[in-house]
Amino acid sequence: MHPADFYTGIVADLYGPLKAHSQDPEPYADFIHQVGMPALELGCGDGEPLIELRRRGLDVDGVDSSGDMLERLRRRADVQGIAVTVFQQRMEALDLPRRYRAVFLAGPTFTLLPDDATALAALRGIRAHLAEGGTALVPLFTPEPTPAEQLGRVRTASAPDGAELRVSVVDERRDETARTQTTLLRYERHLGSDSTVEERPWTMHWYSGEQFEELALRAGLVVTTVTDTDGKPTPADASGVLHFRLQVG
Ligand SMILES: C[S@@+](CC[C@H](N)C(=O)[O-])C[C@H]1O[C@@H](n2cnc3c(N)ncnc32)[C@H](O)[C@@H]1O
């Protein structure tokens, strides 16, 4: 399965019910207020924070590679009476009719791009979709290995139809040279005698601050600031989620 199709089928079904915490809209609302509109969220998934930003009247479009996630987003927006414009595309092959003052990812979704070549294509796409003077915001982090005692531990949740949903880590491979970690996840859905079980590899690929800045330069972008998630200036090699802002260089 292509990494961009990970959040489909049973994974999209389980994503909402098993999500540990919701995505705080404030850093992204602040970003849009600072740099202007229209705005574009890449990897908008099932609508957090895109739907909340639209509720606040912000002009934000969305892109996601998963039709299943976008279907959930449209359904949730419909129920709340909120109009959304979303496109099913891979961020490494962006081709949209508008240009944007603000392009952002909410959370470190950029690490789902499995290698530098794909990340470079995504950065080139971002550059091509920035309006003059526009700014991009890319959150990045370096994942920790899953602690050994958590292998096989099951997290459960209930689906709206009463089904029992389960997810567990079966195995994990980490490659420090390629900067990738592939976690084999087992997803399960049980309702009465009906059971679906599927194992899927989930790959993350990370960068040092310097490596990311170098890739950005090759895409014609310069990193203008690095902050923590509250907007406080931070060294590009600090731990945790860092917000890299980029402009056309
Ligand atoms: C962890 S989810 C985050 C969704 C949402 N921002 C949230 O917090 O609920 C990551 C999303 O990125 C999408 N995605 C993964 N790879 C992608 C790619 N190459 N291009 C576009 N979207 C991608 C997935 O389909 C998924 O919906």
The ligand as an SDF file (V2000), in Angstrom:
LIG
                    3D

 27 29  0  0  0  0  0  0  0  0999 V2000
   -2.6890   12.1850   11.2090 C   0  0  0  0  0  0  0  0  0  0  0  0
   -3.8970   12.6080    9.9880 S   0  0  0  0  0  0  0  0  0  0  0  0
   -4.2100   14.2860   10.4860 C   0  0  0  0  0  0  0  0  0  0  0  0
   -5.5490   14.7740   10.0400 C   0  0  0  0  0  0  0  0  0  0  0  0
   -6.0250   16.0510   10.6940 C   0  0  0  0  0  0  0  0  0  0  0  0
   -5.1340   17.1920   10.4720 N   0  0  0  0  0  0  0  0  0  0  0  0
   -6.2480   15.8380   12.1690 C   0  0  0  0  0  0  0  0  0  0  0  0
   -5.4500   16.2690   12.9960 O   0  0  0  0  0  0  0  0  0  0  0  0
   -7.2490   15.1820   12.4890 O   0  0  0  0  0  0  0  0  0  0  0  0
   -2.9050   12.7710    8.5600 C   0  0  0  0  0  0  0  0  0  0  0  0
   -3.6940   12.9980    7.2790 C   0  0  0  0  0  0  0  0  0  0  0  0
   -2.7370   13.2480    6.2410 O   0  0  0  0  0  0  0  0  0  0  0  0
   -3.1600   12.5960    5.0590 C   0  0  0  0  0  0  0  0  0  0  0  0
   -1.9890   12.3310    4.2260 N   0  0  0  0  0  0  0  0  0  0  0  0
   -1.0060   11.4120    4.4280 C   0  0  0  0  0  0  0  0  0  0  0  0
   -0.1150   11.4470    3.4270 N   0  0  0  0  0  0  0  0  0  0  0  0
   -0.5490   12.3990    2.5620 C   0  0  0  0  0  0  0  0  0  0  0  0
   -0.0620   12.9000    1.3130 C   0  0  0  0  0  0  0  0  0  0  0  0
    1.0450   12.4080    0.7680 N   0  0  0  0  0  0  0  0  0  0  0  0
   -0.7650   13.8870    0.7050 N   0  0  0  0  0  0  0  0  0  0  0  0
   -1.8950   14.3780    1.2510 C   0  0  0  0  0  0  0  0  0  0  0  0
   -2.4220   13.9530    2.4270 N   0  0  0  0  0  0  0  0  0  0  0  0
   -1.7440   12.9720    3.0680 C   0  0  0  0  0  0  0  0  0  0  0  0
   -3.8420   11.3310    5.5500 C   0  0  0  0  0  0  0  0  0  0  0  0
   -4.7340   10.8070    4.5830 O   0  0  0  0  0  0  0  0  0  0  0  0
   -4.5260   11.8100    6.8320 C   0  0  0  0  0  0  0  0  0  0  0  0
   -5.8480   12.2000    6.6120 O   0  0  0  0  0  0  0  0  0  0  0  0
  1  2  1  0
  2  3  1  0
  2 10  1  0
  3  4  1  0
  4  5  1  0
  5  6  1  0
  5  7  1  0
  7  8  2  0
  7  9  1  0
 10 11  1  0
 11 12  1  0
 11 26  1  0
 12 13  1  0
 13 14  1  0
 13 24  1  0
 14 15  1  0
 14 23  1  0
 15 16  2  0
 16 17  1  0
 17 18  1  0
 17 23  2  0
 18 19  1  0
 18 20  2  0
 20 21  1  0
 21 22  2  0
 22 23  1  0
 24 25  1  0
 24 26  1  0
 26 27  1  0
M  CHG  2   2   1   9  -1
M  END
$$$$
